[in-house]
Amino acid sequence: MSGGGPRYERFEKEKLEPEQFLLDVRKEKIDRVVSQRTRNFTVVLDRLEDSFNMAAVLRTCESMGVQEVHVVINPEAPFLPNSRVAQGCDKWLDVKLYKSFAECREHLKSRGFQLYASAIREGATSLYTLRFDTKVAIVLGNERYGVSDDVLNAVDGTFWIPMKGFSQSLNISAAASACISRAIAWRDEHLEGGSGDLPPEEALALRERFYVLAIKQRKRLFKKQP
């Protein structure tokens, strides 16, 4: 599911010359965003049930340059991120839905990803010891139950977020923010060229897609700047 869902796909298929409709400042912004996008770090959401949390995680991913989000659907709670929280960020993302974690894992493993689940358990490592110089997917679990046994039995490892207070757990959206921020900061600090990693062909395709999506907001974009 590209561009956040079917409602955006028709925009991506239209044959336009978007440059003529966009201000230079908007094109520069899109180009800068694309240059910082990563597909080598991603997030897997395992059976979330709260629409606010769904949206908050998507917004964090988009704001930090994570292009893909993989979602294992909760059969009792459809994946419908709250639009007021998402603020349209899903249009810029590749959100992929799966009926099971096994299906999700197979897809990511075929692309060379290592998968690490957030879980406080014996043998789990600190988030701060993880490296993010290879393809890494972090799995975040259900608000009440955490990641499923299917996840724990199939991932390459588990990690926990070190805490210094009395609280020993975080809301899923807060945990996602902490993990994603850490991963992107690590990549910016340790990788030559920073966290962005799209090859030229993918960057060009994504830029063209973003140009088209941005045109659909032209009434707002062309308002007089303060």
Secondary structure, DSSP 8 states (H G I E B T S, - for coil): -GGGSHHHHHHHHS---GGGGS-HHHHHHHHHHHHT-BSSEEEEEES---HHHHHHHHHHHHHHTB-EEEEE-BTTB-----HHHHTTGGGGSEEEEESSHHHHHHHHHHTT-EEEEE---TT-EEGGG---SS-EEEEE-BTTTBS-HHHHTTSSEEEE----SS-----HHHHHHHHHHHHHHHHHHHSTT-S----HHHHHHHHHHHHHHHHTTHHHHTS---
